């Protein structure tokens, strides 16, 4: 896979971005809850999931305040 250029992310439409977010959350959740995965990896995946969900929640709260 070739290296991604963050500047090209602007080319993705809303639906594509939403799908990427869903896949990412699903992936980190799967890693965090898979008992056959090393405990350190599960812990790291759980932290990533928490961070992603926190950022989404924070943005949703901003929308509610407007």
C-alpha positions in Angstrom: 0.0 0.0 0.0 1.4 3.4 -0.9 1.8 6.1 1.8 -1.3 8.3 2.3 -1.1 12.0 2.0 -3.3 13.7 4.6 -3.9 16.6 2.2 -5.9 14.2 -0.1 -8.4 13.4 2.8 -10.3 16.5 1.8 -11.3 14.7 -1.3 -13.4 12.2 0.6 -17.1 13.1 0.9 -19.1 12.9 4.1 -20.3 9.4 3.6 -16.8 8.0 2.9 -15.5 9.8 6.0 -18.3 8.3 8.1 -17.6 4.9 6.8 -13.9 5.2 7.6 -14.8 6.3 11.2 -17.1 3.3 11.6 -14.5 0.9 10.3 -11.9 2.4 12.6 -14.0 2.2 15.7 -15.0 -1.4 14.8 -11.4 -2.4 14.3 -10.1 -1.0 17.5 -13.0 -2.4 19.4 -12.4 -5.8 17.9 -8.7 -5.7 18.9 -9.5 -4.4 22.4 -11.9 -7.2 23.1 -10.1 -10.1 21.4 -8.7 -12.4 24.2 -6.3 -14.0 21.7 -4.5 -10.7 21.2 -1.6 -9.7 23.5 -2.8 -7.8 26.6 -0.7 -4.7 25.7 -2.2 -4.5 22.2 -5.7 -4.9 23.7 -5.0 -2.1 26.2 -3.6 0.2 23.5 -6.6 -0.5 21.2 -9.0 0.2 24.1 -7.2 3.6 24.7 -7.5 4.4 21.0 -11.2 3.5 20.9 -11.8 5.7 24.0 -9.9 8.6 22.4 -11.8 8.4 19.1 -15.2 8.2 20.9 -14.2 11.1 23.2 -13.4 13.3 20.2 -16.7 12.5 18.5 -18.6 13.2 21.7 -16.8 16.5 22.2 -17.7 17.6 18.7 -21.3 16.5 19.2 -21.5 18.6 22.4 -20.2 21.6 20.5 -23.1 21.2 18.0 -25.6 21.0 20.8 -24.3 24.3 22.3 -24.8 26.2 19.0 
